[in-house]
Each structure stands twice: as C-alpha cells, then as structure tokens.
Amino acid sequence: MWGSGKLFLWKQMPPRLASSGLVLVNWPEGVMFPGKEHSSRTMPKGISNLTHAECSKILAALNDTGENWLHLQSVSHHKGA
C-alpha cells in the first residue's frame, strides 16, 4: 500500500512508481520533481515545497488535452531489458 490514508508520499513517489513499472510522462519544465527539495528551505516538507507557480504548472499539465499532458505510463515490459 502506497499511502498512509492521510498524506501523499511525495518524497517516495519516484521509487514507488519505478517499483510498479510506471513513469511520469511530460513532467512540466521548471517544476521540482518529487523527492527533490528546494535548497533554500530549512525544513523541507515534500510537496509543500512547491511554489504556487509550480503547482499551477502541474495542474495545467494534468488538464492539458494535447500531446503534452502529464500522465503515468507503464514501462513494466522494459524490466530486465
């Protein structure tokens, strides 16, 4: 089970996706990737480290109806390749 039922496990998302054979496609340019932290923050708090502009870019990418929409893609067929 990924989550605790309370919090979104932002910092653990990349390895969890990888272990499930999934990748994020079309992550918005200039947006901190899950698991990374802004160096200017003294007490990093995962997803709450995102700026308002970064959150807006993620929402726009999720709502994009064109070829640049943010989505998950299965790459499990590449395991062991």
N, CA, C and O atoms as a GROMACS GRO file, in nm:
protein
  324
    1MET      N    1   0.084  -0.118   0.000
    1MET     CA    2   0.000   0.000   0.000
    1MET      C    3   0.088   0.124   0.000
    1MET      O    4   0.181   0.134   0.080
    2TRP      N    5   0.060   0.216  -0.088
    2TRP     CA    6   0.144   0.334  -0.102
    2TRP      C    7   0.127   0.434   0.011
    2TRP      O    8   0.226   0.478   0.071
    3GLY      N    9   0.006   0.470   0.040
    3GLY     CA   10  -0.017   0.582   0.130
    3GLY      C   11  -0.063   0.539   0.267
    3GLY      O   12  -0.103   0.425   0.290
    4SER      N   13  -0.057   0.634   0.356
    4SER     CA   14  -0.100   0.611   0.494
    4SER      C   15  -0.248   0.637   0.510
    4SER      O   16  -0.304   0.612   0.617
    5GLY      N   17  -0.313   0.686   0.406
    5GLY     CA   18  -0.452   0.725   0.415
    5GLY      C   19  -0.467   0.871   0.456
    5GLY      O   20  -0.578   0.925   0.452
    6LYS      N   21  -0.357   0.935   0.495
    6LYS     CA   22  -0.362   1.074   0.538
    6LYS      C   23  -0.278   1.164   0.450
    6LYS      O   24  -0.322   1.273   0.412
    7LEU      N   25  -0.158   1.120   0.418
    7LEU     CA   26  -0.064   1.205   0.346
    7LEU      C   27  -0.026   1.144   0.213
    7LEU      O   28  -0.020   1.022   0.198
    8PHE      N   29   0.001   1.231   0.116
    8PHE     CA   30   0.053   1.187  -0.012
    8PHE      C   31   0.204   1.174   0.002
    8PHE      O   32   0.272   1.270   0.040
    9LEU      N   33   0.258   1.058  -0.027
    9LEU     CA   34   0.400   1.030  -0.006
    9LEU      C   35   0.484   1.086  -0.121
    9LEU      O   36   0.538   1.010  -0.202
   10TRP      N   37   0.495   1.217  -0.127
   10TRP     CA   38   0.563   1.288  -0.234
   10TRP      C   39   0.708   1.244  -0.250
   10TRP      O   40   0.753   1.215  -0.361
   11LYS      N   41   0.780   1.238  -0.140
   11LYS     CA   42   0.923   1.205  -0.146
   11LYS      C   43   0.946   1.061  -0.191
   11LYS      O   44   1.050   1.030  -0.249
   12GLN      N   45   0.850   0.974  -0.166
   12GLN     CA   46   0.864   0.833  -0.202
   12GLN      C   47   0.803   0.799  -0.337
   12GLN      O   48   0.810   0.684  -0.381
   13MET      N   49   0.744   0.898  -0.404
   13MET     CA   50   0.675   0.869  -0.529
   13MET      C   51   0.766   0.811  -0.638
   13MET      O   52   0.730   0.709  -0.696
   14PRO      N   53   0.883   0.869  -0.669
   14PRO     CA   54   0.965   0.812  -0.777
   14PRO      C   55   1.003   0.665  -0.757
   14PRO      O   56   0.984   0.586  -0.849
   15PRO      N   57   1.055   0.625  -0.640
   15PRO     CA   58   1.088   0.483  -0.627
   15PRO      C   59   0.965   0.393  -0.625
   15PRO      O   60   0.971   0.278  -0.669
   16ARG      N   61   0.854   0.444  -0.574
   16ARG     CA   62   0.731   0.364  -0.574
   16ARG      C   63   0.679   0.344  -0.716
   16ARG      O   64   0.635   0.235  -0.752
   17LEU      N   65   0.683   0.448  -0.795
   17LEU     CA   66   0.641   0.436  -0.935
   17LEU      C   67   0.733   0.338  -1.008
   17LEU      O   68   0.686   0.251  -1.081
   18ALA      N   69   0.862   0.353  -0.988
   18ALA     CA   70   0.959   0.266  -1.055
   18ALA      C   71   0.937   0.121  -1.018
   18ALA      O   72   0.940   0.033  -1.105
   19SER      N   73   0.914   0.093  -0.891
   19SER     CA   74   0.894  -0.045  -0.849
   19SER      C   75   0.764  -0.103  -0.903
   19SER      O   76   0.746  -0.225  -0.910
   20SER      N   77   0.672  -0.013  -0.942
   20SER     CA   78   0.546  -0.057  -1.002
   20SER      C   79   0.552  -0.059  -1.154
   20SER      O   80   0.453  -0.091  -1.221
   21GLY      N   81   0.668  -0.024  -1.210
   21GLY     CA   82   0.684  -0.023  -1.355
   21GLY      C   83   0.616   0.095  -1.421
   21GLY      O   84   0.567   0.084  -1.534
   22LEU      N   85   0.612   0.209  -1.352
   22LEU     CA   86   0.546   0.328  -1.404
   22LEU      C   87   0.643   0.446  -1.409
   22LEU      O   88   0.734   0.457  -1.328
   23VAL      N   89   0.621   0.532  -1.507
   23VAL     CA   90   0.698   0.656  -1.517
   23VAL      C   91   0.601   0.772  -1.538
   23VAL      O   92   0.492   0.754  -1.592
   24LEU      N   93   0.642   0.891  -1.496
   24LEU     CA   94   0.568   1.013  -1.524
   24LEU      C   95   0.612   1.064  -1.661
   24LEU      O   96   0.731   1.074  -1.688
   25VAL      N   97   0.517   1.094  -1.745
   25VAL     CA   98   0.547   1.144  -1.880
   25VAL      C   99   0.500   1.289  -1.889
   25VAL      O  100   0.388   1.322  -1.850
   26ASN      N  101   0.587   1.374  -1.941
   26ASN     CA  102   0.559   1.517  -1.962
   26ASN      C  103   0.555   1.596  -1.831
   26ASN      O  104   0.469   1.682  -1.812
   27TRP      N  105   0.647   1.565  -1.741
   27TRP     CA  106   0.658   1.644  -1.618
   27TRP      C  107   0.690   1.787  -1.660
   27TRP      O  108   0.780   1.806  -1.741
   28PRO      N  109   0.621   1.887  -1.608
   28PRO     CA  110   0.642   2.025  -1.652
   28PRO      C  111   0.785   2.075  -1.626
   28PRO      O  112   0.843   2.052  -1.520
   29GLU      N  113   0.839   2.143  -1.724
   29GLU     CA  114   0.973   2.200  -1.712
   29GLU      C  115   0.975   2.306  -1.603
   29GLU      O  116   0.882   2.387  -1.591
   30GLY      N  117   1.079   2.305  -1.524
   30GLY     CA  118   1.095   2.404  -1.419
   30GLY      C  119   1.021   2.372  -1.290
   30GLY      O  120   1.017   2.455  -1.199
   31VAL      N  121   0.963   2.253  -1.282
   31VAL     CA  122   0.892   2.213  -1.161
   31VAL      C  123   0.975   2.110  -1.087
   31VAL      O  124   1.020   2.011  -1.145
   32MET      N  125   0.996   2.134  -0.958
   32MET     CA  126   1.073   2.041  -0.876
   32MET      C  127   1.010   1.902  -0.885
   32MET      O  128   0.890   1.886  -0.869
   33PHE      N  129   1.093   1.803  -0.912
   33PHE     CA  130   1.045   1.666  -0.925
   33PHE      C  131   1.023   1.605  -0.787
   33PHE      O  132   1.096   1.637  -0.694
   34PRO      N  133   0.924   1.518  -0.773
   34PRO     CA  134   0.901   1.453  -0.643
   34PRO      C  135   1.028   1.390  -0.587
   34PRO      O  136   1.103   1.326  -0.660
   35GLY      N  137   1.050   1.409  -0.460
   35GLY     CA  138   1.169   1.356  -0.395
   35GLY      C  139   1.282   1.456  -0.386
   35GLY      O  140   1.375   1.439  -0.307
   36LYS      N  141   1.276   1.561  -0.466
   36LYS     CA  142   1.376   1.668  -0.461
   36LYS      C  143   1.327   1.775  -0.365
   36LYS      O  144   1.208   1.780  -0.333
   37GLU      N  145   1.417   1.860  -0.321
   37GLU     CA  146   1.380   1.966  -0.228
   37GLU      C  147   1.449   2.095  -0.268
   37GLU      O  148   1.563   2.093  -0.314
   38HIS      N  149   1.380   2.207  -0.250
   38HIS     CA  150   1.440   2.337  -0.274
   38HIS      C  151   1.553   2.357  -0.173
   38HIS      O  152   1.532   2.337  -0.053
   39SER      N  153   1.669   2.394  -0.219
   39SER     CA  154   1.784   2.411  -0.130
   39SER      C  155   1.765   2.529  -0.034
   39SER      O  156   1.835   2.538   0.067
   40SER      N  157   1.673   2.617  -0.065
   40SER     CA  158   1.654   2.734   0.021
   40SER      C  159   1.567   2.704   0.142
   40SER      O  160   1.556   2.788   0.232
   41ARG      N  161   1.506   2.589   0.148
   41ARG     CA  162   1.418   2.555   0.260
   41ARG      C  163   1.498   2.487   0.370
   41ARG      O  164   1.576   2.396   0.343
   42THR      N  165   1.478   2.529   0.493
   42THR     CA  166   1.550   2.468   0.604
   42THR      C  167   1.479   2.343   0.654
   42THR      O  168   1.544   2.249   0.700
   43MET      N  169   1.348   2.340   0.647
   43MET     CA  170   1.270   2.224   0.691
   43MET      C  171   1.186   2.175   0.574
   43MET      O  172   1.067   2.208   0.566
   44PRO      N  173   1.244   2.096   0.482
   44PRO     CA  174   1.169   2.053   0.364
   44PRO      C  175   1.048   1.968   0.403
   44PRO      O  176   1.055   1.886   0.494
   45LYS      N  177   0.939   1.991   0.333
   45LYS     CA  178   0.816   1.920   0.364
   45LYS      C  179   0.754   1.859   0.240
   45LYS      O  180   0.632   1.863   0.223
   46GLY      N  181   0.835   1.803   0.154
   46GLY     CA  182   0.783   1.733   0.038
   46GLY      C  183   0.705   1.822  -0.056
   46GLY      O  184   0.756   1.924  -0.103
   47ILE      N  185   0.582   1.783  -0.084
   47ILE     CA  186   0.501   1.854  -0.183
   47ILE      C  187   0.474   1.998  -0.143
   47ILE      O  188   0.452   2.083  -0.229
   48SER      N  189   0.477   2.028  -0.014
   48SER     CA  190   0.453   2.166   0.028
   48SER      C  191   0.572   2.256  -0.005
   48SER      O  192   0.564   2.378   0.012
   49ASN      N  193   0.682   2.198  -0.053
   49ASN     CA  194   0.796   2.278  -0.100
   49ASN      C  195   0.767   2.343  -0.235
   49ASN      O  196   0.835   2.438  -0.274
   50LEU      N  197   0.665   2.294  -0.305
   50LEU     CA  198   0.633   2.351  -0.436
   50LEU      C  199   0.584   2.494  -0.421
   50LEU      O  200   0.510   2.527  -0.329
   51THR      N  201   0.626   2.578  -0.514
   51THR     CA  202   0.576   2.715  -0.517
   51THR      C  203   0.437   2.715  -0.580
   51THR      O  204   0.394   2.616  -0.639
   52HIS      N  205   0.370   2.826  -0.567
   52HIS     CA  206   0.238   2.840  -0.630
   52HIS      C  207   0.250   2.823  -0.782
   52HIS      O  208   0.165   2.759  -0.844
   53ALA      N  209   0.355   2.880  -0.839
   53ALA     CA  210   0.376   2.868  -0.984
   53ALA      C  211   0.397   2.723  -1.026
   53ALA      O  212   0.346   2.680  -1.129
   54GLU      N  213   0.474   2.645  -0.945
   54GLU     CA  214   0.496   2.504  -0.977
   54GLU      C  215   0.366   2.425  -0.969
   54GLU      O  216   0.339   2.341  -1.055
   55CYS      N  217   0.287   2.451  -0.865
   55CYS     CA  218   0.156   2.383  -0.853
   55CYS      C  219   0.069   2.415  -0.973
   55CYS      O  220   0.001   2.327  -1.025
   56SER      N  221   0.069   2.539  -1.016
   56SER     CA  222  -0.010   2.580  -1.132
   56SER      C  223   0.034   2.507  -1.259
   56SER      O  224  -0.049   2.468  -1.340
   57LYS      N  225   0.166   2.489  -1.274
   57LYS     CA  226   0.218   2.418  -1.392
   57LYS      C  227   0.176   2.271  -1.391
   57LYS      O  228   0.144   2.215  -1.496
   58ILE      N  229   0.176   2.208  -1.273
   58ILE     CA  230   0.134   2.068  -1.262
   58ILE      C  231  -0.014   2.056  -1.297
   58ILE      O  232  -0.053   1.967  -1.373
   59LEU      N  233  -0.095   2.144  -1.243
   59LEU     CA  234  -0.239   2.141  -1.273
   59LEU      C  235  -0.265   2.163  -1.421
   59LEU      O  236  -0.348   2.095  -1.480
   60ALA      N  237  -0.194   2.257  -1.481
   60ALA     CA  238  -0.210   2.283  -1.624
   60ALA      C  239  -0.171   2.160  -1.705
   60ALA      O  240  -0.238   2.126  -1.802
   61ALA      N  241  -0.062   2.094  -1.667
   61ALA     CA  242  -0.016   1.975  -1.739
   61ALA      C  243  -0.115   1.860  -1.725
   61ALA      O  244  -0.136   1.784  -1.820
   62LEU      N  245  -0.176   1.846  -1.608
   62LEU     CA  246  -0.276   1.741  -1.588
   62LEU      C  247  -0.402   1.767  -1.667
   62LEU      O  248  -0.470   1.674  -1.710
   63ASN      N  249  -0.435   1.894  -1.687
   63ASN     CA  250  -0.556   1.931  -1.761
   63ASN      C  251  -0.533   1.948  -1.910
   63ASN      O  252  -0.628   1.969  -1.985
   64ASP      N  253  -0.408   1.940  -1.954
   64ASP     CA  254  -0.374   1.956  -2.096
   64ASP      C  255  -0.441   1.845  -2.176
   64ASP      O  256  -0.427   1.727  -2.143
   65THR      N  257  -0.512   1.881  -2.281
   65THR     CA  258  -0.577   1.780  -2.366
   65THR      C  259  -0.495   1.750  -2.491
   65THR      O  260  -0.538   1.672  -2.577
   66GLY      N  261  -0.377   1.809  -2.502
   66GLY     CA  262  -0.290   1.786  -2.616
   66GLY      C  263  -0.188   1.677  -2.589
   66GLY      O  264  -0.205   1.595  -2.498
   67GLU      N  265  -0.084   1.678  -2.666
   67GLU     CA  266   0.018   1.573  -2.656
   67GLU      C  267   0.113   1.593  -2.538
   67GLU      O  268   0.194   1.504  -2.511
   68ASN      N  269   0.106   1.704  -2.470
   68ASN     CA  270   0.196   1.732  -2.358
   68ASN      C  271   0.132   1.709  -2.222
   68ASN      O  272   0.181   1.760  -2.121
   69TRP      N  273   0.024   1.634  -2.216
   69TRP     CA  274  -0.045   1.612  -2.087
   69TRP      C  275   0.040   1.524  -1.996
   69TRP      O  276   0.109   1.432  -2.039
   70LEU      N  277   0.033   1.558  -1.868
   70LEU     CA  278   0.107   1.484  -1.766
   70LEU      C  279   0.030   1.357  -1.733
   70LEU      O  280  -0.088   1.362  -1.698
   71HIS      N  281   0.097   1.243  -1.745
   71HIS     CA  282   0.032   1.116  -1.719
   71HIS      C  283   0.133   1.010  -1.679
   71HIS      O  284   0.254   1.028  -1.693
   72LEU      N  285   0.080   0.899  -1.630
   72LEU     CA  286   0.164   0.783  -1.597
   72LEU      C  287   0.163   0.688  -1.715
   72LEU      O  288   0.064   0.674  -1.786
   73GLN      N  289   0.276   0.622  -1.735
   73GLN     CA  290   0.287   0.524  -1.842
   73GLN      C  291   0.355   0.399  -1.787
   73GLN      O  292   0.453   0.407  -1.713
   74SER      N  293   0.301   0.285  -1.825
   74SER     CA  294   0.360   0.158  -1.782
   74SER      C  295   0.482   0.128  -1.866
   74SER      O  296   0.480   0.137  -1.988
   75VAL      N  297   0.589   0.092  -1.796
   75VAL     CA  298   0.712   0.052  -1.866
   75VAL      C  299   0.755  -0.085  -1.815
   75VAL      O  300   0.872  -0.122  -1.826
   76SER      N  301   0.661  -0.159  -1.759
   76SER     CA  302   0.693  -0.288  -1.700
   76SER      C  303   0.749  -0.385  -1.802
   76SER      O  304   0.823  -0.477  -1.767
   77HIS      N  305   0.715  -0.364  -1.930
   77HIS     CA  306   0.769  -0.452  -2.034
   77HIS      C  307   0.919  -0.429  -2.055
   77HIS      O  308   0.984  -0.509  -2.122
   78HIS      N  309   0.974  -0.320  -1.999
   78HIS     CA  310   1.117  -0.292  -2.012
   78HIS      C  311   1.199  -0.350  -1.898
   78HIS      O  312   1.322  -0.346  -1.903
   79LYS      N  313   1.135  -0.404  -1.796
   79LYS     CA  314   1.209  -0.460  -1.683
   79LYS      C  315   1.302  -0.571  -1.728
   79LYS      O  316   1.265  -0.660  -1.805
   80GLY      N  317   1.422  -0.562  -1.680
   80GLY     CA  318   1.520  -0.665  -1.712
   80GLY      C  319   1.581  -0.651  -1.849
   80GLY      O  320   1.662  -0.735  -1.890
   81ALA      N  321   1.544  -0.546  -1.921
   81ALA     CA  322   1.598  -0.526  -2.056
   81ALA      C  323   1.734  -0.462  -2.051
   81ALA      O  324   1.795  -0.438  -2.155
   0.00000   0.00000   0.00000
